[in-house]
Amino acid sequence: MYAYICPDCGCYLDPGERCDCGEEREREKEKSAEILKMLKVEKSGQMKIEFKEAI
């Protein structure tokens, strides 16, 4: 049995397989940043989502 284990996330891999956990983390960061750009905090402290219309 092979013991290929990702040092970052610990998942078991087949020989020659490359883990995409780093790429997945980057995609999640980009998605979170996009969502945070849409949130605005009003004077009252209430958070508001501002949707932009597609043209």
MOPAC internal coordinates of N, CA, C and O (Angstrom, degrees):
PM7 1SCF
backbone

  N    0.0000 0     0.00 0     0.00 0    0    0    0
  C    1.4599 1     0.00 0     0.00 0    1    0    0
  C    1.5243 1   108.57 1     0.00 0    2    1    0
  O    1.2310 1   121.02 1   -36.05 1    3    2    1
  N    1.3014 1   115.66 1   143.95 1    3    2    1
  C    1.4532 1   121.19 1  -179.72 1    5    3    2
  C    1.5205 1   109.76 1   -89.84 1    6    5    3
  O    1.2310 1   121.29 1   -28.94 1    7    6    5
  N    1.3071 1   115.14 1   151.06 1    7    6    5
  C    1.4600 1   119.41 1  -179.32 1    9    7    6
  C    1.5226 1   110.19 1  -121.15 1   10    9    7
  O    1.2310 1   120.73 1  -122.51 1   11   10    9
  N    1.3276 1   116.21 1    57.49 1   11   10    9
  C    1.4538 1   120.55 1   177.40 1   13   11   10
  C    1.5294 1   108.03 1   -89.30 1   14   13   11
  O    1.2310 1   121.21 1   -66.88 1   15   14   13
  N    1.3317 1   115.29 1   113.12 1   15   14   13
  C    1.4582 1   120.86 1  -177.60 1   17   15   14
  C    1.5255 1   108.27 1  -128.74 1   18   17   15
  O    1.2310 1   120.57 1   -46.33 1   19   18   17
  N    1.3089 1   116.52 1   133.67 1   19   18   17
  C    1.4699 1   121.42 1   177.72 1   21   19   18
  C    1.5293 1   108.56 1   -66.90 1   22   21   19
  O    1.2310 1   119.56 1   -53.39 1   23   22   21
  N    1.3354 1   118.45 1   126.61 1   23   22   21
  C    1.4551 1   120.47 1  -179.64 1   25   23   22
  C    1.5393 1   113.01 1   -70.10 1   26   25   23
  O    1.2310 1   120.32 1   159.16 1   27   26   25
  N    1.3316 1   116.99 1   -20.84 1   27   26   25
  C    1.4663 1   120.13 1  -178.35 1   29   27   26
  C    1.5230 1   113.33 1   -84.56 1   30   29   27
  O    1.2310 1   120.77 1   129.64 1   31   30   29
  N    1.3514 1   116.13 1   -50.36 1   31   30   29
  C    1.4639 1   118.69 1  -174.15 1   33   31   30
  C    1.5233 1   113.41 1  -110.04 1   34   33   31
  O    1.2310 1   120.36 1   165.32 1   35   34   33
  N    1.3406 1   116.91 1   -14.68 1   35   34   33
  C    1.4562 1   120.07 1   176.66 1   37   35   34
  C    1.5173 1   115.24 1    84.53 1   38   37   35
  O    1.2310 1   119.77 1  -171.00 1   39   38   37
  N    1.3234 1   118.04 1     9.00 1   39   38   37
  C    1.4633 1   118.63 1  -179.79 1   41   39   38
  C    1.5266 1   109.84 1   -76.74 1   42   41   39
  O    1.2310 1   120.98 1   -27.77 1   43   42   41
  N    1.3070 1   115.74 1   152.23 1   43   42   41
  C    1.4569 1   122.03 1   179.63 1   45   43   42
  C    1.5163 1   109.49 1   -86.62 1   46   45   43
  O    1.2310 1   120.72 1   -46.16 1   47   46   45
  N    1.3280 1   116.23 1   133.84 1   47   46   45
  C    1.4550 1   122.22 1  -175.50 1   49   47   46
  C    1.5192 1   110.73 1  -120.23 1   50   49   47
  O    1.2310 1   121.35 1   -27.25 1   51   50   49
  N    1.3183 1   115.03 1   152.75 1   51   50   49
  C    1.4610 1   120.59 1   172.82 1   53   51   50
  C    1.5255 1   108.04 1   -76.57 1   54   53   51
  O    1.2310 1   119.73 1   -20.89 1   55   54   53
  N    1.3235 1   118.12 1   159.11 1   55   54   53
  C    1.4644 1   120.26 1   176.63 1   57   55   54
  C    1.5297 1   110.46 1   -57.49 1   58   57   55
  O    1.2310 1   120.25 1   -51.10 1   59   58   57
  N    1.3123 1   117.12 1   128.90 1   59   58   57
  C    1.4568 1   122.20 1  -179.80 1   61   59   58
  C    1.5177 1   114.67 1    84.86 1   62   61   59
  O    1.2310 1   119.42 1   169.35 1   63   62   61
  N    1.3068 1   118.71 1   -10.65 1   63   62   61
  C    1.4640 1   122.00 1  -179.84 1   65   63   62
  C    1.5272 1   108.78 1   -77.79 1   66   65   63
  O    1.2310 1   120.83 1   -36.62 1   67   66   65
  N    1.3237 1   116.02 1   143.38 1   67   66   65
  C    1.4549 1   121.86 1   179.12 1   69   67   66
  C    1.5220 1   108.99 1  -111.79 1   70   69   67
  O    1.2310 1   120.35 1   -47.01 1   71   70   69
  N    1.3073 1   116.93 1   132.99 1   71   70   69
  C    1.4678 1   121.10 1   179.96 1   73   71   70
  C    1.5255 1   109.57 1   -77.48 1   74   73   71
  O    1.2310 1   120.34 1   -38.96 1   75   74   73
  N    1.3312 1   116.96 1   141.04 1   75   74   73
  C    1.4637 1   120.98 1   179.53 1   77   75   74
  C    1.5298 1   112.23 1  -107.90 1   78   77   75
  O    1.2310 1   120.50 1  -156.21 1   79   78   77
  N    1.3277 1   116.64 1    23.79 1   79   78   77
  C    1.4673 1   119.41 1  -177.30 1   81   79   78
  C    1.5351 1   111.35 1   -63.94 1   82   81   79
  O    1.2310 1   119.56 1   144.10 1   83   82   81
  N    1.3347 1   118.44 1   -35.90 1   83   82   81
  C    1.4665 1   121.32 1   178.13 1   85   83   82
  C    1.5144 1   111.85 1   -65.86 1   86   85   83
  O    1.2310 1   120.78 1   137.54 1   87   86   85
  N    1.3314 1   116.11 1   -42.46 1   87   86   85
  C    1.4632 1   120.82 1   178.40 1   89   87   86
  C    1.5226 1   110.52 1   -65.78 1   90   89   87
  O    1.2310 1   120.70 1   140.89 1   91   90   89
  N    1.3213 1   116.26 1   -39.11 1   91   90   89
  C    1.4689 1   120.93 1   179.07 1   93   91   90
  C    1.5288 1   110.24 1   -63.37 1   94   93   91
  O    1.2310 1   120.49 1   137.52 1   95   94   93
  N    1.3222 1   116.67 1   -42.48 1   95   94   93
  C    1.4741 1   120.64 1   177.90 1   97   95   94
  C    1.5194 1   111.02 1   -60.85 1   98   97   95
  O    1.2310 1   120.06 1   138.79 1   99   98   97
  N    1.3401 1   117.50 1   -41.21 1   99   98   97
  C    1.4619 1   121.32 1   178.86 1  101   99   98
  C    1.5269 1   111.17 1   -63.82 1  102  101   99
  O    1.2310 1   120.29 1   137.18 1  103  102  101
  N    1.3362 1   117.05 1   -42.82 1  103  102  101
  C    1.4736 1   120.45 1   178.05 1  105  103  102
  C    1.5255 1   110.59 1   -60.88 1  106  105  103
  O    1.2310 1   120.49 1   138.53 1  107  106  105
  N    1.3310 1   116.67 1   -41.47 1  107  106  105
  C    1.4654 1   120.38 1   179.89 1  109  107  106
  C    1.5272 1   110.97 1   -65.55 1  110  109  107
  O    1.2310 1   120.24 1   140.56 1  111  110  109
  N    1.3410 1   117.15 1   -39.44 1  111  110  109
  C    1.4726 1   120.51 1   177.99 1  113  111  110
  C    1.5180 1   110.74 1   -62.87 1  114  113  111
  O    1.2310 1   120.53 1   136.60 1  115  114  113
  N    1.3434 1   116.59 1   -43.40 1  115  114  113
  C    1.4618 1   120.45 1   179.48 1  117  115  114
  C    1.5220 1   111.11 1   -63.20 1  118  117  115
  O    1.2310 1   120.83 1   138.39 1  119  118  117
  N    1.3298 1   116.02 1   -41.61 1  119  118  117
  C    1.4611 1   120.17 1   179.41 1  121  119  118
  C    1.5293 1   110.66 1   -64.32 1  122  121  119
  O    1.2310 1   120.40 1   137.54 1  123  122  121
  N    1.3218 1   116.83 1   -42.46 1  123  122  121
  C    1.4590 1   120.95 1   179.45 1  125  123  122
  C    1.5233 1   111.04 1   -64.38 1  126  125  123
  O    1.2310 1   120.62 1   139.31 1  127  126  125
  N    1.3325 1   116.42 1   -40.69 1  127  126  125
  C    1.4604 1   120.31 1   179.11 1  129  127  126
  C    1.5244 1   110.66 1   -63.35 1  130  129  127
  O    1.2310 1   120.52 1   140.56 1  131  130  129
  N    1.3279 1   116.62 1   -39.44 1  131  130  129
  C    1.4557 1   121.28 1   178.18 1  133  131  130
  C    1.5249 1   111.30 1   -61.96 1  134  133  131
  O    1.2310 1   120.75 1   136.66 1  135  134  133
  N    1.3108 1   116.17 1   -43.34 1  135  134  133
  C    1.4636 1   121.35 1  -179.78 1  137  135  134
  C    1.5251 1   110.41 1   -66.90 1  138  137  135
  O    1.2310 1   120.38 1   137.72 1  139  138  137
  N    1.3293 1   116.88 1   -42.28 1  139  138  137
  C    1.4611 1   120.16 1  -179.89 1  141  139  138
  C    1.5243 1   112.08 1   -63.14 1  142  141  139
  O    1.2310 1   119.97 1   149.40 1  143  142  141
  N    1.3284 1   117.66 1   -30.60 1  143  142  141
  C    1.4633 1   121.15 1   177.61 1  145  143  142
  C    1.5195 1   110.96 1   -65.26 1  146  145  143
  O    1.2310 1   120.13 1   151.84 1  147  146  145
  N    1.3232 1   117.36 1   -28.16 1  147  146  145
  C    1.4586 1   121.83 1  -178.46 1  149  147  146
  C    1.5235 1   112.20 1   -80.34 1  150  149  147
  O    1.2310 1   119.66 1   159.59 1  151  150  149
  N    1.3351 1   118.25 1   -20.41 1  151  150  149
  C    1.4581 1   121.15 1  -176.95 1  153  151  150
  C    1.5196 1   111.50 1   -84.70 1  154  153  151
  O    1.2310 1   120.49 1   -46.48 1  155  154  153
  N    1.2868 1   116.67 1   133.52 1  155  154  153
  C    1.4556 1   122.79 1   176.57 1  157  155  154
  C    1.5209 1   107.99 1  -127.72 1  158  157  155
  O    1.2310 1   120.66 1   -41.80 1  159  158  157
  N    1.3308 1   116.34 1   138.20 1  159  158  157
  C    1.4589 1   121.13 1   178.65 1  161  159  158
  C    1.5224 1   108.04 1   -99.57 1  162  161  159
  O    1.2310 1   120.73 1   -56.32 1  163  162  161
  N    1.3292 1   116.21 1   123.68 1  163  162  161
  C    1.4548 1   121.24 1   179.76 1  165  163  162
  C    1.5251 1   110.23 1   -81.82 1  166  165  163
  O    1.2310 1   120.12 1    -8.09 1  167  166  165
  N    1.3189 1   117.37 1   171.91 1  167  166  165
  C    1.4614 1   122.00 1  -179.31 1  169  167  166
  C    1.5215 1   112.32 1   -58.11 1  170  169  167
  O    1.2310 1   120.27 1   147.60 1  171  170  169
  N    1.3166 1   117.10 1   -32.40 1  171  170  169
  C    1.4570 1   121.84 1  -178.55 1  173  171  170
  C    1.5319 1   112.14 1   -76.49 1  174  173  171
  O    1.2310 1   120.39 1   171.39 1  175  174  173
  N    1.3344 1   116.86 1    -8.61 1  175  174  173
  C    1.4483 1   120.63 1  -177.41 1  177  175  174
  C    1.5183 1   113.25 1    95.34 1  178  177  175
  O    1.2310 1   120.84 1   173.00 1  179  178  177
  N    1.3238 1   116.00 1    -7.00 1  179  178  177
  C    1.4532 1   121.34 1   178.76 1  181  179  178
  C    1.5208 1   109.96 1   -72.13 1  182  181  179
  O    1.2310 1   120.26 1   -43.68 1  183  182  181
  N    1.3193 1   117.11 1   136.32 1  183  182  181
  C    1.4604 1   120.64 1   177.36 1  185  183  182
  C    1.5161 1   109.50 1   -89.48 1  186  185  183
  O    1.2310 1   121.15 1   -39.07 1  187  186  185
  N    1.3119 1   115.40 1   140.93 1  187  186  185
  C    1.4580 1   121.49 1  -175.96 1  189  187  186
  C    1.5293 1   107.96 1  -130.36 1  190  189  187
  O    1.2310 1   120.21 1   -42.74 1  191  190  189
  N    1.3219 1   117.20 1   137.26 1  191  190  189
  C    1.4561 1   121.74 1   176.93 1  193  191  190
  C    1.5229 1   107.56 1   -96.82 1  194  193  191
  O    1.2310 1   120.94 1   -54.74 1  195  194  193
  N    1.3074 1   115.81 1   125.26 1  195  194  193
  C    1.4528 1   120.74 1   178.40 1  197  195  194
  C    1.5147 1   109.72 1  -104.77 1  198  197  195
  O    1.2310 1   120.76 1   -70.71 1  199  198  197
  N    1.3260 1   116.16 1   109.29 1  199  198  197
  C    1.4590 1   122.00 1   178.09 1  201  199  198
  C    1.5097 1   109.01 1   -87.71 1  202  201  199
  O    1.2310 1   120.89 1   -44.09 1  203  202  201
  N    1.3098 1   115.91 1   135.91 1  203  202  201
  C    1.4523 1   120.17 1   176.11 1  205  203  202
  C    1.5151 1   107.79 1  -101.00 1  206  205  203
  O    1.2310 1   120.60 1   -42.97 1  207  206  205
  N    1.3212 1   116.45 1   137.03 1  207  206  205
  C    1.4528 1   121.36 1  -178.74 1  209  207  206
  C    1.5185 1   110.09 1   -76.70 1  210  209  207
  O    1.2310 1   121.01 1   -41.65 1  211  210  209
  N    1.3202 1   115.67 1   138.35 1  211  210  209
  C    1.4638 1   120.58 1   176.16 1  213  211  210
  C    1.5279 1   108.38 1   -78.04 1  214  213  211
  O    1.2310 1   120.89 1   -46.34 1  215  214  213
  N    1.2938 1   115.91 1   133.66 1  215  214  213
  C    1.4719 1   120.08 1  -178.42 1  217  215  214
  C    1.5065 1   109.04 1  -102.32 1  218  217  215
  O    1.2310 1   120.10 1   180.00 1  219  218  217

